[in-house]
Amino acid sequence: MNQNSGLASAVVASRTRLRIEARVKTLCAGLALVYSRSVHRPMPNPAQLRLDTASTEPAGRQIVDQLRTLFMEGVLKPGDSLPPIRRLALDLGIHFNTVAEAYRALAQEGFLEIVHGHGARLVDRRSVSAGPEVRDDFRRRLRELVAAVRARGLTARSVAGELRGLAESMEKP
């Protein structure tokens, strides 16, 4: 093998690795949404969707949870358009019905407005108020999550620090 063919192989391998690691699309609001099927290293952009193919969580549930989190943290804002279902499915390497189900679930929760032929747009949810059943469900799920990470070796102090940091970041404007 000569030196030129080795260099060409390295360039092709590098391009392939970059294509696999992330594909960036620009949203209407100017945010870049990074799609990634790998979980090897974090991407610099805060608006990211990542599918963990090793997870027991279905891909559709991962999409719903991540989009909801990005919206609630203010990374995605009301009025932002999401990528078309088929485009997101193609970029993530999954079936379009999986993305369609995720979008429908978010629409049922009041996060999205889906207009046939015009895509999906995030809506303002300020009018949503939580009842006592929401607090009870939250407490139960949080206790289960804390128990699960404690069972995997995380200390109580570490869990408390993470919760404190999360609460503080939610109070910032």
Secondary structure, DSSP 4 states (H G I P E B T S, - for coil): --HHHHHHHHHHHHHHHHHHH-EEEE-TTS-EEEEES--SS--SSSSEEE--TT-SS-HHHHHHHHHHHHHHTTSS-TTPEEPPHHHHHHHHTS-HHHHHHHHHHHHHTTSEEEETTTEEEE---TT----HHHHHHHHHHHHHHHHHHHHTT--HHHHHHHHHHHHHHHH--
